[in-house]
Amino acid sequence: MITASLNNYRQSPRKVRVVATLIKGKKVADALNTLMFLNKRATDPLAKLINSALANAKNLSVPTENLVIKELRVDGGQVLKRRMPRARGTAYTIHKRTSHIQLVLGEKQVKSKTRSTKSEKNDK
């Protein structure tokens, strides 16, 4: 289980989750290929995060060919509160949101094709 994280990324978690759901569960090479052709601002930091997790895997001497994005969680970070002056001396608040992104890579599980017959089920 290889992890990498990005804290206080200055983009709303709602916008980052759109990109995160597209690559969740994919192989690492497929995810990087998807991010390369996607026209969203969050693609560059997510690609950097995946490359960082790959570097962590190489440091742990884990083979990187069959790694899959097991978990990609986008949580809200701290909210920067700003004010915008409005009419008659009032002010509206502006919330500049940040994101915490947690990435977990795991090895792809090979499914075995063993099937139990009815006679084995009855024997149990």
Sequence and secondary structure as in RCSB ss.txt:
>XXXX:A:sequence
MITASLNNYRQSPRKVRVVATLIKGKKVADALNTLMFLNKRATDPLAKLINSALANAKNLSVPTENLVIKELRVD
GGQVLKRRMPRARGTAYTIHKRTSHIQLVLGEKQVKSKTRSTKSEKNDK
>XXXX:A:secstr
 EEEEEEEESS HHHHHHHHHHHTTSBHHHHHHHHHT   TTHHHHHHHHHHHHHHHHHTT   TTEEEEEEEEE
EEEEEEEEEE GGG EEEEEEEEEEEEEEEEE          HHHHHH 
